[in-house]
Amino acid sequence: MDRTRLKEQAEVIRQAFGYINRFKNEIFVIKIDSALSASSLFPVLVKDLVLLRRMGIKIVLVPGARARINEVLSAYNIECSFSNGVRVSSQDAIPFIQMAAFDVSNRIMTMLAENEAGAIIGNWVKARGIGVRDGLDFQNSGVVENLHTDILNKVLDEGIIPIFPNIGWSAKGKPYNLSSNDLAFTISVQMKAAKLFFMTETGGVKAEGFTVPDGVYVSEDGTVSQLNVSQAGQFLDLNREEGWNAERSMIAYAYRACKRGVPRVHIIDGSAEGMILQEIFSSRGFGTMVYANQHENIRPMTAADIPGVLSLMQPKIEEGALVARTAGELTENLDDYAVYEVDGTLHACGALHVFPDKQGEIAAIVVDKAYASRGIGKKMIYYLIEQATKTGLKSVFVLTTQTSDWFQQLGFIESNVNELPEQKREKYNKCRNSLILKYPISSHRIAGELQVE
């Protein structure tokens, strides 16, 4: 087998085991879009959910039922209007809405049973009516008031998957039609879930048609890859348009969930095979993630990071783009190095070597191939320049053989051997003939360009 391919597969396995250990006994709330149940791959998705439960993750399912409700109401010639994405549920419609919602949940429970996974549908939701808003009476449409979390925790501890139809009941037993998204949001908050998933038919939120905040990464296919809480708030402020929008609504729920203690919310394509496994067990996501905690960070390197850093460096060393380092050299210069980490996995590194004449050398900039298009190298450079500024250096320089254009785009200018610190001039390898680029540090740049997230 090709050694590079083998290494990549081994890294995927290592990441997966790390995530399995991390999420064992955590609660994941998964809202499944109504349209997904008609997909030919829906049984595969159910198998993946069972796999998650067998790995020790506590799964809570909230199946959307809009398509099935529409089908049943149409069969009985009952019409319902919508306002801001919410169905106005009449007294005549509510029995059929209830029937359709439980029909969808029963189908999923049957599929779970076929995969030898225990599941239960329960009336754990206390609800109240939406009432009248802007002159419109929403009749039997409601919102979640409370959950029977004590019962739910017992169900989860027994290894059973609870399924929530989009129906809640008042204290007097009156049924209300609930928004599945709102229900999933409330469950995730009250159950202190580690993750909330919105599994859709279309995948993550597309940037097209929205104003995206500065600094937000948009993938090659136009998907808004991730937003921290602050960026999610900015996204909502920038896109306050008239009318209801499904994607904006999910970002709003994600924002509120993170503000109320849910670490991460994922909006992913439920029709793509294995997508939920990719999203959970890989540090590289494929949908849209809104996160409350620090998903990615640049930090000082530790001794425990050295094997991972050497592994990162090896491909660049073999290409001739990087000078080889040993574990001993990294240990000796441990304080000079920084790493870029995502969920405990290293994806980039870099170093700042300080010289007595108040110059610094930025060296060993390496980014994992899977993260090469995400601007991580730029973040590493800016982080190291910021460290140089805090140290009181007057300039930093780099020696490069293959990436001079990239450094010049970041503001580096051509320099020469005579401007290097004496110790570096003496060790300059003329055979390698590296280009020398310098970045003069001025304090006025720090407030703007060099701010590192």
C-alpha positions as CSV (number, residue, x, y, z in Angstrom):
1,M,0.0,0.0,0.0
2,D,1.1,3.5,-0.7
3,R,2.8,4.9,2.4
4,T,1.2,8.3,2.1
5,R,-2.2,6.8,1.8
6,L,-1.5,4.5,4.8
7,K,-0.4,7.4,6.9
8,E,-3.6,9.3,6.0
9,Q,-5.8,6.4,7.0
10,A,-3.9,5.9,10.3
11,E,-4.4,9.6,11.1
12,V,-8.1,9.3,10.4
13,I,-8.3,6.3,12.8
14,R,-6.4,8.2,15.5
15,Q,-8.7,11.1,15.2
16,A,-11.8,8.9,15.4
17,F,-10.6,7.1,18.6
18,G,-9.8,10.5,20.2
19,Y,-13.4,11.7,19.5
20,I,-15.0,8.4,20.6
21,N,-13.2,8.8,24.0
22,R,-14.1,12.5,24.2
23,F,-17.8,12.1,23.5
24,K,-18.6,8.9,25.4
25,N,-21.7,9.5,27.6
26,E,-22.3,12.9,26.1
27,I,-25.7,13.9,24.7
28,F,-26.2,14.6,21.0
29,V,-29.6,16.0,20.0
30,I,-30.3,15.3,16.3
31,K,-33.1,17.0,14.4
32,I,-33.8,15.1,11.1
33,D,-35.4,17.1,8.3
34,S,-38.7,15.8,7.2
35,A,-37.6,15.4,3.5
36,L,-34.8,13.0,4.5
37,S,-37.1,10.1,5.4
38,A,-37.9,9.7,1.7
39,S,-34.2,9.3,0.7
40,S,-33.0,5.9,-0.3
41,L,-30.0,6.5,2.0
42,F,-32.2,7.1,5.1
43,P,-31.8,3.5,6.4
44,V,-28.0,4.1,6.2
45,L,-28.4,7.2,8.3
46,V,-30.3,5.2,10.9
47,K,-27.5,2.6,11.0
48,D,-25.0,5.4,11.6
49,L,-27.1,6.7,14.5
50,V,-27.2,3.2,16.0
51,L,-23.4,3.1,15.6
52,L,-23.1,6.3,17.5
53,R,-25.2,4.9,20.4
54,R,-23.1,1.7,20.5
55,M,-20.0,3.9,20.9
56,G,-21.4,5.3,24.1
57,I,-22.9,8.5,22.8
58,K,-26.4,9.3,24.1
59,I,-28.6,10.0,21.1
60,V,-31.9,12.1,21.2
61,L,-33.9,12.2,17.9
62,V,-36.3,14.9,16.8
63,P,-37.8,13.9,13.4
64,G,-39.3,16.6,11.4
65,A,-42.7,15.7,10.0
66,R,-43.7,18.6,7.8
67,A,-43.8,16.6,4.6
68,R,-45.9,13.8,6.2
69,I,-48.2,16.3,7.8
70,N,-48.8,18.0,4.4
71,E,-49.5,14.7,2.9
72,V,-52.1,13.7,5.6
73,L,-53.8,17.1,5.6
74,S,-54.1,17.1,1.8
75,A,-55.7,13.6,1.9
76,Y,-58.4,15.0,4.3
77,N,-58.8,18.3,2.4
78,I,-57.6,20.4,5.3
79,E,-55.7,23.6,4.6
80,C,-53.4,25.4,7.0
81,S,-51.6,28.7,6.5
82,F,-48.0,29.5,7.5
83,S,-46.5,32.6,9.2
84,N,-42.7,33.0,9.5
85,G,-42.3,29.3,8.9
86,V,-44.9,28.2,11.6
87,R,-48.0,26.3,10.6
88,V,-51.2,27.8,11.9
89,S,-52.8,24.6,13.3
90,S,-56.6,24.6,13.5
91,Q,-58.7,22.6,15.8
92,D,-59.7,20.4,12.8
93,A,-56.1,19.9,11.7
94,I,-54.5,19.0,15.0
95,P,-55.7,15.3,15.2
96,F,-54.2,14.7,11.8
97,I,-51.0,16.6,12.6
98,Q,-50.6,14.5,15.7
99,M,-51.2,11.3,13.7
100,A,-48.7,12.3,11.0
101,A,-46.0,13.3,13.6
102,F,-46.3,9.9,15.4
103,D,-46.4,8.1,12.1
104,V,-42.9,9.5,11.3
105,S,-41.6,8.7,14.8
106,N,-43.0,5.2,14.6
107,R,-41.2,4.6,11.3
108,I,-37.9,5.6,12.8
109,M,-38.4,3.5,15.9
110,T,-39.1,0.5,13.7
111,M,-35.9,1.1,11.7
112,L,-34.0,1.3,15.0
113,A,-35.5,-1.9,16.1
114,E,-34.4,-3.6,12.9
115,N,-30.9,-2.6,13.8
116,E,-31.3,-4.0,17.4
117,A,-31.3,-0.6,19.0
118,G,-33.8,0.2,21.8
119,A,-36.0,3.3,21.3
120,I,-39.0,4.9,22.8
121,I,-41.5,7.6,21.9
122,G,-42.8,9.5,24.8
123,N,-44.9,12.5,26.0
124,W,-42.1,14.3,27.7
125,V,-42.9,17.8,26.4
126,K,-45.0,20.3,28.3
127,A,-46.2,23.0,25.9
128,R,-48.3,26.1,25.7
129,G,-50.0,27.8,22.8
130,I,-48.2,30.5,20.8
131,G,-51.4,32.6,21.1
132,V,-52.0,35.7,19.1
133,R,-49.1,37.5,17.4
134,D,-49.5,40.6,15.3
135,G,-53.2,39.9,15.2
136,L,-52.8,36.3,14.0
137,D,-54.2,33.5,16.2
138,F,-51.9,30.5,15.9
139,Q,-54.6,28.3,17.4
140,N,-53.2,24.8,18.2
141,S,-49.6,25.7,17.4
142,G,-47.4,25.9,20.5
143,V,-44.0,26.3,22.0
144,V,-42.1,24.2,24.5
145,E,-42.6,25.2,28.1
146,N,-40.7,22.4,29.8
147,L,-39.3,18.9,29.6
148,H,-39.4,15.9,31.9
149,T,-35.6,15.8,32.0
150,D,-35.4,13.4,35.0
151,I,-37.3,10.7,33.0
152,L,-35.2,11.4,29.9
153,N,-31.9,11.0,31.7
154,K,-33.1,7.6,33.0
155,V,-34.0,6.5,29.5
156,L,-30.7,7.6,28.1
157,D,-28.7,5.9,31.0
158,E,-30.4,2.7,30.0
159,G,-29.1,2.9,26.5
160,I,-32.5,3.7,24.9
161,I,-32.9,6.3,22.2
162,P,-35.7,8.7,22.9
163,I,-37.7,10.0,19.9
164,F,-39.6,13.3,20.1
165,P,-42.6,13.8,17.8
166,N,-43.2,17.5,17.2
167,I,-46.2,17.4,19.6
168,G,-46.4,18.8,23.2
169,W,-49.2,18.8,25.7
170,S,-50.6,21.4,28.1
171,A,-51.1,20.6,31.8
172,K,-54.7,19.7,30.9
173,G,-53.7,17.3,28.1
174,K,-54.3,19.6,25.1
175,P,-52.0,18.8,22.2
176,Y,-50.0,21.5,20.4
177,N,-48.1,21.3,17.1
178,L,-44.5,22.3,17.7
179,S,-41.7,23.5,15.5
180,S,-39.2,20.6,15.3
181,N,-36.3,23.0,15.2
182,D,-37.5,24.8,18.3
183,L,-38.1,21.5,20.0
184,A,-34.5,20.3,19.2
185,F,-33.1,23.6,20.4
186,T,-35.0,23.4,23.7
187,I,-34.0,19.8,24.3
188,S,-30.3,20.6,23.7
189,V,-30.3,23.4,26.2
190,Q,-32.3,21.7,28.9
191,M,-30.5,18.4,28.6
192,K,-27.1,20.2,28.5
193,A,-26.2,18.5,25.2
194,A,-22.6,18.5,23.8
195,K,-23.9,18.9,20.3
196,L,-27.1,19.9,18.4
197,F,-27.4,18.7,14.8
198,F,-29.7,20.1,12.2
199,M,-29.7,17.4,9.5
200,T,-31.0,18.9,6.3
201,E,-31.6,17.9,2.7
202,T,-29.4,20.7,1.4
203,G,-26.4,20.7,3.8
204,G,-24.8,23.7,5.4
205,V,-25.7,27.3,5.0
206,K,-24.6,28.7,1.6
207,A,-23.0,32.1,1.5
208,E,-24.9,33.1,-1.7
209,G,-27.7,35.4,-1.0
210,F,-26.4,36.4,2.4
211,T,-24.0,39.0,3.7
212,V,-21.2,37.1,5.4
213,P,-19.2,38.8,8.2
214,D,-15.5,39.6,7.5
215,G,-13.1,36.8,8.5
216,V,-15.6,34.0,8.1
217,Y,-14.3,31.0,6.1
218,V,-16.4,30.0,3.1
219,S,-15.5,26.7,1.5
220,E,-14.9,26.0,-2.2
221,D,-18.6,25.0,-2.7
222,G,-19.8,28.2,-1.1
223,T,-20.7,26.9,2.3
224,V,-20.2,29.0,5.4
225,S,-17.9,26.6,7.2
226,Q,-18.0,27.8,10.7
227,L,-19.1,30.8,12.9
228,N,-18.2,31.5,16.4
229,V,-21.0,33.0,18.6
230,S,-19.9,36.6,17.8
231,Q,-19.8,35.9,14.1
232,A,-23.2,34.2,14.2
233,G,-24.6,37.3,15.9
234,Q,-23.1,39.5,13.2
235,F,-24.5,37.2,10.5
236,L,-28.0,37.6,11.9
237,D,-27.6,41.4,12.2
238,L,-26.3,41.7,8.6
239,N,-29.2,39.6,7.2
240,R,-32.3,40.9,8.9
241,E,-34.5,40.7,5.9
242,E,-38.2,40.6,5.6
243,G,-39.8,37.2,5.5
244,W,-38.8,33.9,6.9
245,N,-35.7,32.0,5.7
246,A,-34.9,28.4,6.7
247,E,-31.1,28.8,6.8
248,R,-31.2,32.1,8.7
249,S,-33.6,30.5,11.2
250,M,-31.2,27.6,11.8
251,I,-28.3,30.1,12.4
252,A,-30.6,31.9,14.9
253,Y,-31.3,28.7,16.8
254,A,-27.6,27.8,16.7
255,Y,-26.7,31.2,18.1
256,R,-29.3,31.0,20.9
257,A,-28.2,27.4,21.7
258,C,-24.5,28.4,22.0
259,K,-25.4,31.4,24.1
260,R,-27.3,29.1,26.5
261,G,-24.5,26.6,27.0
262,V,-24.5,24.1,24.0
263,P,-20.9,24.0,22.9
264,R,-21.5,23.3,19.2
265,V,-24.3,23.3,16.6
266,H,-23.9,21.6,13.3
267,I,-26.0,22.1,10.1
268,I,-25.1,19.2,7.8
269,D,-26.3,17.3,4.7
270,G,-28.3,14.3,6.0
271,S,-28.7,12.9,2.5
272,A,-24.9,12.4,2.0
273,E,-23.8,8.9,3.2
274,G,-21.7,9.0,6.4
275,M,-21.9,12.7,6.7
276,I,-22.7,12.7,10.5
277,L,-19.8,10.3,11.1
278,Q,-17.5,12.6,9.2
279,E,-18.7,15.6,11.1
280,I,-18.2,14.0,14.5
281,F,-15.1,11.9,14.1
282,S,-13.0,14.2,11.9
283,S,-11.5,17.5,12.7
284,R,-12.5,18.7,9.3
285,G,-16.2,19.5,9.0
286,F,-18.3,19.6,5.9
287,G,-21.4,21.6,6.8
288,T,-21.8,24.7,8.9
289,M,-20.8,24.8,12.5
290,V,-21.6,27.4,15.1
291,Y,-19.5,27.1,18.2
292,A,-19.5,28.6,21.7
293,N,-16.2,27.1,22.9
294,Q,-12.8,27.6,21.3
295,H,-12.9,25.2,18.3
296,E,-9.5,26.1,17.0
297,N,-6.5,27.8,18.5
298,I,-2.9,28.7,18.2
299,R,-0.9,28.0,21.3
300,P,2.7,27.4,22.4
301,M,4.1,24.0,21.6
302,T,4.6,21.5,24.4
303,A,7.0,18.5,24.6
304,A,4.0,16.2,24.0
305,D,3.4,17.9,20.6
306,I,6.9,17.1,19.2
307,P,6.1,13.8,17.5
308,G,3.0,15.3,15.9
309,V,5.0,18.4,14.7
310,L,7.8,16.1,13.2
311,S,5.0,14.2,11.4
312,L,3.6,17.5,10.0
313,M,7.0,18.6,8.8
314,Q,8.1,15.3,7.1
315,P,6.2,15.8,3.8
316,K,7.7,19.3,3.4
317,I,11.1,18.1,4.2
318,E,10.8,15.4,1.6
319,E,9.7,18.1,-1.0
320,G,12.8,20.1,-0.1
321,A,10.7,23.0,1.1
322,L,11.8,22.7,4.7
323,V,15.0,22.1,6.5
324,A,14.9,18.9,8.6
325,R,14.6,19.2,12.4
326,T,15.2,16.5,15.0
327,A,13.3,15.9,18.2
328,G,16.3,17.1,20.1
329,E,16.4,20.4,18.2
330,L,12.6,21.0,18.8
331,T,13.1,20.2,22.5
332,E,16.0,22.6,22.8
333,N,13.9,25.4,21.1
334,L,10.6,24.4,22.6
335,D,9.6,27.9,23.7
336,D,10.1,29.3,20.1
337,Y,7.4,27.1,18.6
338,A,3.6,27.4,18.3
339,V,1.0,24.9,17.0
340,Y,-2.4,25.2,15.5
341,E,-4.7,22.6,17.1
342,V,-8.2,21.5,16.3
343,D,-9.9,19.3,18.9
344,G,-6.6,17.9,20.1
345,T,-5.1,17.3,16.6
346,L,-2.2,19.4,15.3
347,H,-2.7,20.9,11.8
348,A,0.0,23.5,11.6
349,C,3.1,24.7,13.3
350,G,5.6,27.6,13.2
351,A,8.5,29.1,15.1
352,L,9.9,32.5,16.1
353,H,13.6,32.5,16.9
354,V,14.7,35.7,18.6
355,F,18.2,37.2,18.0
356,P,20.1,39.7,20.2
357,D,19.8,42.6,17.7
358,K,16.0,42.6,18.1
359,Q,15.3,40.7,14.9
360,G,13.3,37.5,14.8
361,E,13.2,34.7,12.4
362,I,9.9,33.1,11.4
363,A,10.6,29.5,10.5
364,A,9.1,26.0,10.1
365,I,5.8,27.2,8.9
366,V,3.9,24.0,8.0
367,V,0.2,23.5,7.4
368,D,-1.6,20.1,7.1
369,K,-2.6,19.5,3.5
370,A,-6.3,19.2,4.5
371,Y,-6.2,22.7,6.0
372,A,-4.1,24.4,3.3
373,S,-6.9,26.4,1.8
374,R,-8.3,27.7,5.1
375,G,-6.0,30.6,5.8
376,I,-4.2,28.8,8.7
377,G,-0.7,29.7,7.4
378,K,-1.7,33.3,7.4
379,K,-3.0,33.1,11.0
380,M,0.2,31.4,12.1
381,I,2.3,34.2,10.6
382,Y,0.2,36.9,12.1
383,Y,0.3,35.2,15.5
384,L,4.1,35.0,15.4
385,I,4.4,38.6,14.3
386,E,2.2,39.6,17.2
387,Q,4.5,37.6,19.6
388,A,7.5,39.4,18.0
389,T,5.8,42.7,18.7
390,K,5.1,41.9,22.3
391,T,8.7,40.9,22.7
392,G,9.8,44.3,21.4
393,L,11.5,43.1,18.2
394,K,12.0,45.7,15.4
395,S,11.5,43.3,12.5
396,V,11.1,39.6,11.6
397,F,12.5,37.8,8.6
398,V,12.0,34.5,6.7
399,L,14.2,32.3,4.6
400,T,12.3,30.5,1.9
401,T,13.0,28.7,-1.3
402,Q,9.4,28.1,-2.6
403,T,7.0,30.5,-1.0
404,S,8.4,34.0,-1.5
405,D,5.3,35.2,-3.4
406,W,3.0,34.1,-0.6
407,F,5.1,35.9,2.0
408,Q,5.2,39.1,-0.1
409,Q,1.4,39.0,-0.3
410,L,1.4,39.2,3.5
411,G,3.6,42.3,3.5
412,F,7.1,40.9,3.6
413,I,9.7,42.7,1.5
414,E,12.9,41.5,-0.2
415,S,16.1,41.7,1.9
416,N,19.6,40.3,1.7
417,V,22.2,38.3,3.7
418,N,23.9,41.5,5.0
419,E,20.8,42.5,6.9
420,L,20.6,39.2,8.8
421,P,21.7,38.9,12.4
422,E,25.4,38.0,12.7
423,Q,24.6,34.5,14.0
424,K,22.3,33.8,11.1
425,R,24.7,35.2,8.5
426,E,27.4,32.8,9.7
427,K,25.0,29.8,9.2
428,Y,23.4,30.9,5.9
429,N,23.5,28.0,3.5
430,K,24.7,29.4,0.1
431,C,24.0,26.1,-1.6
432,R,20.4,26.2,-0.6
433,N,20.3,29.9,-1.8
434,S,17.1,30.7,0.2
435,L,15.4,34.1,-0.5
436,I,15.4,36.5,2.4
437,L,12.3,38.5,3.1
438,K,11.8,40.9,6.0
439,Y,8.7,42.3,7.8
440,P,9.3,45.6,9.6
441,I,7.2,45.8,12.7
442,S,5.3,49.0,13.5
443,S,2.9,49.3,16.4
444,H,0.1,50.8,14.4
445,R,-0.4,47.6,12.5
446,I,-1.3,45.5,15.6
447,A,-4.7,46.9,16.2
448,G,-6.0,46.0,12.8
449,E,-4.2,43.5,10.5
450,L,-2.4,41.4,13.2
451,Q,-5.4,40.6,15.4
452,V,-5.4,36.9,15.7
453,E,-8.7,35.1,16.4
